[in-house]
Amino acid sequence: MCTAPDFLKVHRHHSIVRLRVWPTMIEETEQALGRLLSEVTEAELTTSLIIVDRSRIRVGTRLK
């Protein structure tokens, strides 16, 4: 039986935020972080994988 490497397994973590903004100018980064902080709850920020791009924010919560 083949198992996934450790780095692919689900582990307990705080949050991971991935900014997918282009071009990666400071203004674009600040705007993305501002949207993140105004649209995502504190509870989501502490337990989720969050991907922020130009048009949306995706929040994936960990498995229970």
Distance bins in CASP14 RR format, pairs under 12 A and 6 or more apart:
PFRMAT RR
TARGET T0000
AUTHOR 0000-0000-0000
RMODE 2
METHOD distances of the structure
MODEL  1
2 8 0 0 0 0 0 1 0 0 0 0 0
3 9 0 0 0 0 1 0 0 0 0 0 0
4 10 0 0 0 0 1 0 0 0 0 0 0
4 11 0 0 0 0 0 1 0 0 0 0 0
7 13 0 0 0 0 0 1 0 0 0 0 0
9 62 0 0 0 0 0 1 0 0 0 0 0
9 63 0 0 0 0 0 1 0 0 0 0 0
10 47 0 0 0 0 0 1 0 0 0 0 0
10 49 0 0 0 0 0 1 0 0 0 0 0
10 60 0 0 0 0 0 1 0 0 0 0 0
10 61 0 0 0 0 0 1 0 0 0 0 0
10 62 1 0 0 1 0 0 0 0 0 0 0
10 63 1 0 1 0 0 0 0 0 0 0 0
10 64 0 0 0 0 0 1 0 0 0 0 0
11 49 0 0 0 0 0 1 0 0 0 0 0
11 62 0 0 0 0 1 0 0 0 0 0 0
11 63 0 0 0 0 0 1 0 0 0 0 0
12 46 0 0 0 0 0 1 0 0 0 0 0
12 47 0 0 0 0 1 0 0 0 0 0 0
12 62 1 0 0 1 0 0 0 0 0 0 0
12 63 0 0 0 0 0 1 0 0 0 0 0
12 64 0 0 0 0 0 1 0 0 0 0 0
13 46 0 0 0 0 1 0 0 0 0 0 0
13 47 1 0 0 1 0 0 0 0 0 0 0
13 48 0 0 0 0 1 0 0 0 0 0 0
13 49 0 0 0 0 1 0 0 0 0 0 0
13 50 0 0 0 0 0 1 0 0 0 0 0
13 60 0 0 0 0 0 1 0 0 0 0 0
13 61 0 0 0 0 0 1 0 0 0 0 0
13 62 1 0 0 1 0 0 0 0 0 0 0
13 63 0 0 0 0 0 1 0 0 0 0 0
14 42 0 0 0 0 0 1 0 0 0 0 0
14 44 0 0 0 0 0 1 0 0 0 0 0
14 45 0 0 0 0 1 0 0 0 0 0 0
14 46 1 0 0 1 0 0 0 0 0 0 0
14 47 1 0 0 1 0 0 0 0 0 0 0
14 48 0 0 0 0 1 0 0 0 0 0 0
14 49 0 0 0 0 0 1 0 0 0 0 0
14 50 0 0 0 0 0 1 0 0 0 0 0
14 62 0 0 0 0 0 1 0 0 0 0 0
15 36 0 0 0 0 0 1 0 0 0 0 0
15 40 0 0 0 0 1 0 0 0 0 0 0
15 41 0 0 0 0 0 1 0 0 0 0 0
15 42 0 0 0 0 0 1 0 0 0 0 0
15 43 0 0 0 0 0 1 0 0 0 0 0
15 44 0 0 0 0 1 0 0 0 0 0 0
15 45 1 0 1 0 0 0 0 0 0 0 0
15 46 1 0 0 1 0 0 0 0 0 0 0
15 47 1 0 0 1 0 0 0 0 0 0 0
15 48 1 0 1 0 0 0 0 0 0 0 0
15 49 1 0 0 1 0 0 0 0 0 0 0
15 50 1 0 0 1 0 0 0 0 0 0 0
15 51 0 0 0 0 0 1 0 0 0 0 0
15 52 0 0 0 0 0 1 0 0 0 0 0
15 59 0 0 0 0 1 0 0 0 0 0 0
15 60 0 0 0 0 0 1 0 0 0 0 0
15 61 0 0 0 0 0 1 0 0 0 0 0
15 62 0 0 0 0 1 0 0 0 0 0 0
16 44 0 0 0 0 0 1 0 0 0 0 0
16 45 0 0 0 0 0 1 0 0 0 0 0
16 46 0 0 0 0 0 1 0 0 0 0 0
16 47 0 0 0 0 0 1 0 0 0 0 0
16 48 1 0 0 1 0 0 0 0 0 0 0
16 49 1 0 1 0 0 0 0 0 0 0 0
16 50 1 0 0 1 0 0 0 0 0 0 0
16 51 0 0 0 0 1 0 0 0 0 0 0
16 52 0 0 0 0 0 1 0 0 0 0 0
16 58 0 0 0 0 0 1 0 0 0 0 0
16 59 0 0 0 0 0 1 0 0 0 0 0
16 60 0 0 0 0 1 0 0 0 0 0 0
16 61 0 0 0 0 0 1 0 0 0 0 0
16 62 0 0 0 0 0 1 0 0 0 0 0
17 29 0 0 0 0 0 1 0 0 0 0 0
17 32 0 0 0 0 1 0 0 0 0 0 0
17 33 0 0 0 0 1 0 0 0 0 0 0
17 34 0 0 0 0 0 1 0 0 0 0 0
17 35 0 0 0 0 0 1 0 0 0 0 0
17 36 1 0 0 1 0 0 0 0 0 0 0
17 37 0 0 0 0 0 1 0 0 0 0 0
17 40 0 0 0 0 1 0 0 0 0 0 0
17 44 0 0 0 0 0 1 0 0 0 0 0
17 45 0 0 0 0 1 0 0 0 0 0 0
17 46 0 0 0 0 0 1 0 0 0 0 0
17 48 0 0 0 0 1 0 0 0 0 0 0
17 49 0 0 0 0 1 0 0 0 0 0 0
17 50 1 0 1 0 0 0 0 0 0 0 0
17 51 1 0 0 1 0 0 0 0 0 0 0
17 52 1 0 0 1 0 0 0 0 0 0 0
17 53 0 0 0 0 0 1 0 0 0 0 0
17 57 0 0 0 0 1 0 0 0 0 0 0
17 58 0 0 0 0 0 1 0 0 0 0 0
17 59 0 0 0 0 0 1 0 0 0 0 0
17 60 0 0 0 0 0 1 0 0 0 0 0
18 32 0 0 0 0 0 1 0 0 0 0 0
18 36 0 0 0 0 0 1 0 0 0 0 0
18 48 0 0 0 0 0 1 0 0 0 0 0
18 49 1 0 0 1 0 0 0 0 0 0 0
18 50 1 0 0 1 0 0 0 0 0 0 0
18 51 1 0 1 0 0 0 0 0 0 0 0
18 52 1 0 0 1 0 0 0 0 0 0 0
18 53 0 0 0 0 1 0 0 0 0 0 0
18 57 0 0 0 0 0 1 0 0 0 0 0
18 58 0 0 0 0 1 0 0 0 0 0 0
18 59 0 0 0 0 0 1 0 0 0 0 0
18 60 0 0 0 0 0 1 0 0 0 0 0
19 25 0 0 0 0 0 1 0 0 0 0 0
19 26 0 0 0 0 0 1 0 0 0 0 0
19 28 0 0 0 0 1 0 0 0 0 0 0
19 29 1 0 0 1 0 0 0 0 0 0 0
19 30 0 0 0 0 0 1 0 0 0 0 0
19 31 0 0 0 0 0 1 0 0 0 0 0
19 32 1 0 1 0 0 0 0 0 0 0 0
19 33 1 0 0 1 0 0 0 0 0 0 0
19 34 0 0 0 0 0 1 0 0 0 0 0
19 35 0 0 0 0 0 1 0 0 0 0 0
19 36 0 0 0 0 1 0 0 0 0 0 0
19 50 0 0 0 0 1 0 0 0 0 0 0
19 51 0 0 0 0 1 0 0 0 0 0 0
19 52 1 0 1 0 0 0 0 0 0 0 0
19 53 0 0 0 0 1 0 0 0 0 0 0
19 54 0 0 0 0 0 1 0 0 0 0 0
19 57 0 0 0 0 0 1 0 0 0 0 0
20 28 0 0 0 0 0 1 0 0 0 0 0
20 29 0 0 0 0 0 1 0 0 0 0 0
20 32 0 0 0 0 1 0 0 0 0 0 0
20 36 0 0 0 0 0 1 0 0 0 0 0
20 50 0 0 0 0 0 1 0 0 0 0 0
20 51 1 0 0 1 0 0 0 0 0 0 0
20 52 1 0 0 1 0 0 0 0 0 0 0
20 53 1 0 1 0 0 0 0 0 0 0 0
20 54 1 0 0 1 0 0 0 0 0 0 0
20 55 0 0 0 0 0 1 0 0 0 0 0
20 56 0 0 0 0 0 1 0 0 0 0 0
20 57 0 0 0 0 0 1 0 0 0 0 0
20 58 0 0 0 0 1 0 0 0 0 0 0
21 27 0 0 0 0 1 0 0 0 0 0 0
21 28 1 0 1 0 0 0 0 0 0 0 0
21 29 1 0 0 1 0 0 0 0 0 0 0
21 30 0 0 0 0 1 0 0 0 0 0 0
21 31 1 0 0 1 0 0 0 0 0 0 0
21 32 1 0 1 0 0 0 0 0 0 0 0
21 33 0 0 0 0 1 0 0 0 0 0 0
21 34 0 0 0 0 0 1 0 0 0 0 0
21 35 0 0 0 0 0 1 0 0 0 0 0
21 36 0 0 0 0 0 1 0 0 0 0 0
21 51 0 0 0 0 0 1 0 0 0 0 0
21 52 1 0 0 1 0 0 0 0 0 0 0
21 53 1 0 0 1 0 0 0 0 0 0 0
21 54 1 0 0 1 0 0 0 0 0 0 0
21 55 0 0 0 0 0 1 0 0 0 0 0
21 57 0 0 0 0 0 1 0 0 0 0 0
22 28 1 0 0 1 0 0 0 0 0 0 0
22 29 0 0 0 0 0 1 0 0 0 0 0
22 32 0 0 0 0 0 1 0 0 0 0 0
22 53 0 0 0 0 1 0 0 0 0 0 0
22 54 1 0 0 1 0 0 0 0 0 0 0
23 29 0 0 0 0 1 0 0 0 0 0 0
23 32 0 0 0 0 0 1 0 0 0 0 0
23 54 0 0 0 0 0 1 0 0 0 0 0
24 30 0 0 0 0 0 1 0 0 0 0 0
24 31 0 0 0 0 0 1 0 0 0 0 0
24 32 0 0 0 0 1 0 0 0 0 0 0
24 54 0 0 0 0 0 1 0 0 0 0 0
25 31 0 0 0 0 1 0 0 0 0 0 0
25 32 0 0 0 0 0 1 0 0 0 0 0
26 32 0 0 0 0 0 1 0 0 0 0 0
26 33 0 0 0 0 0 1 0 0 0 0 0
27 33 0 0 0 0 0 1 0 0 0 0 0
27 34 0 0 0 0 0 1 0 0 0 0 0
28 34 0 0 0 0 0 1 0 0 0 0 0
28 35 0 0 0 0 0 1 0 0 0 0 0
28 52 0 0 0 0 0 1 0 0 0 0 0
28 53 0 0 0 0 0 1 0 0 0 0 0
28 54 1 0 0 1 0 0 0 0 0 0 0
29 35 0 0 0 0 0 1 0 0 0 0 0
29 36 0 0 0 0 0 1 0 0 0 0 0
29 52 0 0 0 0 1 0 0 0 0 0 0
29 54 0 0 0 0 0 1 0 0 0 0 0
30 36 0 0 0 0 0 1 0 0 0 0 0
30 37 0 0 0 0 0 1 0 0 0 0 0
30 52 0 0 0 0 0 1 0 0 0 0 0
31 37 0 0 0 0 0 1 0 0 0 0 0
31 38 0 0 0 0 0 1 0 0 0 0 0
31 52 0 0 0 0 1 0 0 0 0 0 0
31 53 0 0 0 0 0 1 0 0 0 0 0
31 54 0 0 0 0 1 0 0 0 0 0 0
31 55 0 0 0 0 0 1 0 0 0 0 0
32 38 0 0 0 0 0 1 0 0 0 0 0
32 39 0 0 0 0 0 1 0 0 0 0 0
32 40 0 0 0 0 0 1 0 0 0 0 0
32 50 0 0 0 0 0 1 0 0 0 0 0
32 51 0 0 0 0 0 1 0 0 0 0 0
32 52 1 0 1 0 0 0 0 0 0 0 0
32 53 1 0 0 1 0 0 0 0 0 0 0
32 54 1 0 0 1 0 0 0 0 0 0 0
32 55 0 0 0 0 0 1 0 0 0 0 0
32 56 0 0 0 0 0 1 0 0 0 0 0
32 57 0 0 0 0 1 0 0 0 0 0 0
33 39 0 0 0 0 0 1 0 0 0 0 0
33 40 0 0 0 0 0 1 0 0 0 0 0
33 45 0 0 0 0 0 1 0 0 0 0 0
33 50 0 0 0 0 0 1 0 0 0 0 0
33 52 1 0 0 1 0 0 0 0 0 0 0
33 57 0 0 0 0 0 1 0 0 0 0 0
34 40 0 0 0 0 1 0 0 0 0 0 0
34 52 0 0 0 0 1 0 0 0 0 0 0
34 57 0 0 0 0 0 1 0 0 0 0 0
35 50 0 0 0 0 0 1 0 0 0 0 0
35 52 1 0 0 1 0 0 0 0 0 0 0
35 53 0 0 0 0 0 1 0 0 0 0 0
35 54 0 0 0 0 1 0 0 0 0 0 0
35 55 0 0 0 0 0 1 0 0 0 0 0
35 56 0 0 0 0 1 0 0 0 0 0 0
35 57 1 0 0 1 0 0 0 0 0 0 0
36 42 0 0 0 0 0 1 0 0 0 0 0
36 44 0 0 0 0 1 0 0 0 0 0 0
36 45 0 0 0 0 1 0 0 0 0 0 0
36 48 0 0 0 0 0 1 0 0 0 0 0
36 50 1 0 0 1 0 0 0 0 0 0 0
36 51 0 0 0 0 0 1 0 0 0 0 0
36 52 1 0 1 0 0 0 0 0 0 0 0
36 53 0 0 0 0 0 1 0 0 0 0 0
36 56 0 0 0 0 0 1 0 0 0 0 0
36 57 1 0 0 1 0 0 0 0 0 0 0
36 58 0 0 0 0 0 1 0 0 0 0 0
36 59 0 0 0 0 1 0 0 0 0 0 0
37 44 0 0 0 0 0 1 0 0 0 0 0
37 45 0 0 0 0 1 0 0 0 0 0 0
37 50 0 0 0 0 0 1 0 0 0 0 0
37 52 0 0 0 0 0 1 0 0 0 0 0
37 57 0 0 0 0 0 1 0 0 0 0 0
38 45 0 0 0 0 0 1 0 0 0 0 0
38 52 0 0 0 0 0 1 0 0 0 0 0
38 57 0 0 0 0 1 0 0 0 0 0 0
39 45 0 0 0 0 0 1 0 0 0 0 0
39 50 0 0 0 0 1 0 0 0 0 0 0
39 52 0 0 0 0 1 0 0 0 0 0 0
39 56 0 0 0 0 1 0 0 0 0 0 0
39 57 1 0 1 0 0 0 0 0 0 0 0
39 58 0 0 0 0 0 1 0 0 0 0 0
39 59 0 0 0 0 1 0 0 0 0 0 0
40 46 0 0 0 0 0 1 0 0 0 0 0
40 47 0 0 0 0 0 1 0 0 0 0 0
40 48 1 0 0 1 0 0 0 0 0 0 0
40 49 0 0 0 0 0 1 0 0 0 0 0
40 50 1 0 0 1 0 0 0 0 0 0 0
40 51 0 0 0 0 0 1 0 0 0 0 0
40 52 0 0 0 0 1 0 0 0 0 0 0
40 56 0 0 0 0 0 1 0 0 0 0 0
40 57 1 0 0 1 0 0 0 0 0 0 0
40 58 0 0 0 0 0 1 0 0 0 0 0
40 59 1 0 0 1 0 0 0 0 0 0 0
40 60 0 0 0 0 0 1 0 0 0 0 0
40 61 0 0 0 0 0 1 0 0 0 0 0
41 47 0 0 0 0 0 1 0 0 0 0 0
41 48 0 0 0 0 1 0 0 0 0 0 0
41 50 0 0 0 0 0 1 0 0 0 0 0
41 57 0 0 0 0 0 1 0 0 0 0 0
41 59 0 0 0 0 1 0 0 0 0 0 0
41 61 0 0 0 0 0 1 0 0 0 0 0
42 48 0 0 0 0 0 1 0 0 0 0 0
43 59 0 0 0 0 0 1 0 0 0 0 0
43 61 0 0 0 0 1 0 0 0 0 0 0
44 50 1 0 0 1 0 0 0 0 0 0 0
44 57 0 0 0 0 1 0 0 0 0 0 0
44 58 0 0 0 0 0 1 0 0 0 0 0
44 59 1 0 1 0 0 0 0 0 0 0 0
44 60 0 0 0 0 1 0 0 0 0 0 0
44 61 1 0 0 1 0 0 0 0 0 0 0
44 62 0 0 0 0 0 1 0 0 0 0 0
45 52 0 0 0 0 0 1 0 0 0 0 0
45 57 0 0 0 0 0 1 0 0 0 0 0
45 59 0 0 0 0 1 0 0 0 0 0 0
45 60 0 0 0 0 0 1 0 0 0 0 0
45 61 0 0 0 0 0 1 0 0 0 0 0
46 59 0 0 0 0 0 1 0 0 0 0 0
46 61 0 0 0 0 0 1 0 0 0 0 0
46 62 0 0 0 0 0 1 0 0 0 0 0
47 59 0 0 0 0 1 0 0 0 0 0 0
47 60 0 0 0 0 1 0 0 0 0 0 0
47 61 1 0 0 1 0 0 0 0 0 0 0
47 62 1 0 1 0 0 0 0 0 0 0 0
47 63 0 0 0 0 0 1 0 0 0 0 0
47 64 0 0 0 0 1 0 0 0 0 0 0
48 57 0 0 0 0 0 1 0 0 0 0 0
48 58 0 0 0 0 1 0 0 0 0 0 0
48 59 1 0 1 0 0 0 0 0 0 0 0
48 60 1 0 1 0 0 0 0 0 0 0 0
48 61 1 0 1 0 0 0 0 0 0 0 0
48 62 1 0 0 1 0 0 0 0 0 0 0
48 63 0 0 0 0 0 1 0 0 0 0 0
49 57 0 0 0 0 0 1 0 0 0 0 0
49 58 0 0 0 0 1 0 0 0 0 0 0
49 59 1 0 0 1 0 0 0 0 0 0 0
49 60 1 0 1 0 0 0 0 0 0 0 0
49 61 0 0 0 0 1 0 0 0 0 0 0
49 62 1 0 0 1 0 0 0 0 0 0 0
49 63 0 0 0 0 0 1 0 0 0 0 0
50 56 0 0 0 0 0 1 0 0 0 0 0
50 57 1 0 0 1 0 0 0 0 0 0 0
50 58 1 0 0 1 0 0 0 0 0 0 0
50 59 1 0 1 0 0 0 0 0 0 0 0
50 60 1 0 0 1 0 0 0 0 0 0 0
50 61 0 0 0 0 1 0 0 0 0 0 0
50 62 0 0 0 0 0 1 0 0 0 0 0
51 57 1 0 0 1 0 0 0 0 0 0 0
51 58 1 0 1 0 0 0 0 0 0 0 0
51 59 0 0 0 0 1 0 0 0 0 0 0
51 60 0 0 0 0 1 0 0 0 0 0 0
52 58 0 0 0 0 1 0 0 0 0 0 0
52 59 0 0 0 0 1 0 0 0 0 0 0
END
